């Protein structure tokens, strides 16, 4: 059955159409790195790397890539967008060392009439001259029909007239772009089916844009209709809303079109995606399919529970396919199952009672919109279970911390000691110092001497996030003996206050 699968050529145009993303410009070395990875790791069939005549920098980038490609046997898989401009683009190609040109021509009567102001026959004659010149110079030629989708909608007679002419030209592929991203899937299927049936000898590529968020759906229909090649970009980069994204398109084809195959390595998609994100500064949305940070993260506790029960919340998009791992988020919607999955990864087991306490603490943090990571878990466990062993005879019921420019920090504090309430105000060199000074006033009334603070350490969990949890560890000297208490909170001073409250109950 495998031998009967139809091979779909994948041409990645991240370095040409993708670079038309607003604000994106790759350096020559970045372009070379991306080109190398696309051909050797992702294993796309072809790459489109630039437009001819754009700039000197673009020319140098193309030379870098073509020199590498020629040395490593990839030169026939490197393509450049060119124009119907007599000898100019052809000579640019020759100087740059490129061998495959993608000639941009008019695929709709509207574009031809209003942009070029020419008759079809005049345009065809100009195209024939460029193709003949390219062929005589040893260049391979593919042809873009710009605005083809609108051409099929509004001037089909022109498109068919053009293809009737083009089928007799020495071109390898005909490239059909939905230039303005206007097609709906049913139209894509209808138009490509018609052309594939009428011109069975022609190789048609489909080039989808994503203006209506239908790029991947249109790719699926184009392949079903008989397209032999696809143009895609890393992270869906491209003009306006971008192009059909490579990762999504490959996943859809692999899972839903069983009679076709591609050469693309799924496991390489995520790493290249992240590299392109770094080079471009074009951030991947967290919820972007396949490559987004959240797409393999279960947040709801019921989903984590279902994963333990015959993988009830899994689909065919398993993270391992793309070199990734499933994660279980920690937050206010986390149930016990989510937390158990994370604990299992850390090799930690808790009793049901302790697990409930830890779950409740994580929910409390989530309600405050704190981000909790698996690295925070051991610290939360230590804090929660340590707190539960202390009998709370002393409770810090309320406090107001103030810090103002050119004024000493101050604290107003309310403390309950054996159900007796005390309230004091004090200033200090810092907020925590002011807190301790207010506390000393209260304990002076009780004629109790507080322990001496001998060490004060603050840290965040390794791999944790500083805006989520901060652990304060205070060492105390009391009656000639040292002991430590810990406090955990997103605020350093509050964590220190919690550690102090534990100390008050211990003494």
C-alpha positions, 0 to 999 in steps of 0.5 A, a space after each residue: 500500500 505504501 508504494 501506491 502513495 502519491 508523493 506531494 512536493 513541499 516547497 518551503 517559502 519562509 525565506 521569501 514569502 515568509 520574510 514579507 512578514 511585517 518587521 521581519 528581515 533575516 540576515 545572510 547567515 540566518 538565511 543560510 542556517 534556516 536553508 540548511 535546516 529545512 533541507 537537511 533536518 526538516 527535509 522539505 523537497 524545495 526552498 524558495 529563498 528570495 526575490 531577485 533584484 531586491 537588494 545587495 544584501 539579498 543577493 549576498 544571502 542567495 550567493 551564500 546559500 547557492 554556494 553551500 547548496 552546490 557543494 552539498 548537492 541541493 542546488 536544484 532544490 533552491 528557488 528564487 522568485 523572478 520577474 518578466 523583465 527581459 534579461 534582468 532577472 535571468 542575469 541576476 540569477 546567473 550572478 547569484 549562482 541559482 538554477 531554479 527560477 519561479 517566474 511571477 506572471 499575471 494569473 487574473 485578467 484584472 491584474 493584467 489589465 490594470 497593473 500591466 495594461 497589456 493584452 493577454 497575447 502581449 503578456 504571453 509573448 513576454 513570458 515566452 521570451 523570458 522562459 526561452 532565455 532562461 532555458 538557453 542559460 541552463 536555468 529551470 523555470 517554474 511559473 507563478 500565476 499571481 492572483 490565480 484564485 481571483 482569476 478562476 472566480 472572475 476571469 476563468 476564460 483568461 486562466 484557461 487561455 493562459 494555461 493552454 499557452 503555458 502547457 507547451 512552454 518548457 516549464 517544470 511546474 505551474 504555481 497556483 497562489 491564492 494571493 489574497 487568501 480569499 478561497 474557501 475549501 470548496 472552491 479550492 477543490 473545485 478549481 484545482 480538480 478542474 485544472 488537474 483534469 484538463 491538464 493532466 500533464 502539468 504539475 500544479 503547486 498550490 500556494 495558500 494564504 491565511 487571511 480567513 484562517 482557512 490556509 490549512 483547510 485549503 491545503 487539504 482540499 488542494 491535495 485531495 483535488 490533485 495538486 502535486 506540490 504545496 508552498 508552506 512557511 514555518 510558523 505560518 509567516 508571510 504577507 498580512 495574515 501569513 501563509 499556510 503553516 508547514 507544521 499544521 499542513 504536514 500533520 493534517 496530511 499525515 493523519 487525514 489523506 492516507 493516499 499521499 506522503 511527504 518527505 517532511 520529518 515531523 520530529 524536526 518541525 518544533 526545533 526549527 520553528 523555535 529557531 525561526 521564532 528567535 531569528 525573526 522576532 515573530 512570536 509563536 502564539 502559545 495556542 498555535 497548533 503543533 508548535 505552540 507552547 500550550 498545545 500539549 499541555 492539559 490544564 483541566 484536572 478532568 482531562 488529566 484524570 481521563 489521560 490515566 483512564 485509557 487516554 480518554 483525552 488523547 488524539 492522533 496529535 501525540 507530542 512525541 511525533 514532534 519531539 515534544 512531551 505532554 505536560 500537566 499545568 498547575 493552577 486553579 483548574 488543576 485537580 489531583 490527577 494533574 498534580 499527581 502526574 507532575 509529582 510522578 515526574 519528580 518521583 514524589 508520592 503523597 498521602 491522599 490527605 497531603 495531596 488534598 492540602 497541596 492541591 488546595 494551595 495550588 488552587 489558591 495560587 492560581 486564583 491569584 493568577 500566579 504561574 506555578 511550575 513543576 519546579 515549584 512543587 517540592 517547595 509548595 509541598 515543604 511549605 504546606 506540610 511543614 505548616 500543617 505540623 505547627 499548632 497555630 496559637 499565634 496568627 498574623 491577622 492583618 498588616 499594611 506595608 508602606 514604602 514611599 520615596 524619602 520616607 522610612 518604610 512603615 507597618 501597621 500590624 494586627 496579631 492574635 496571640 492565644 485569641 488575644 488581639 494586639 495592634 501596633 505600628 512601627 517604622 524600619 529600614 525596610 518593610 520587613 524590618 518595620 514589621 519586626 519592630 512592630 512585632 517587638 512592641 507587641 511581644 514587649 507587652 507580653 514580656 516575651 523576648 523574641 529569637 535573634 535573626 541570624 540568617 535570612 536567605 531568599 531563593 526561587 525554585 530552580 527552573 521556577 518563575 520568579 513571579 510565581 513563588 519565592 522562598 524565604 528561609 530565616 535562621 533564628 537563635 533562641 535559648 542557645 539553639 538555632 532553628 529555621 523556618 520557611 515562608 513561600 509566596 510570590 512576594 519576598 516580604 510576605 514570604 518572610 512574614 510567613 516564615 516569622 509566623 511559623 517561628 512565633 508558633 514554634 516558640 
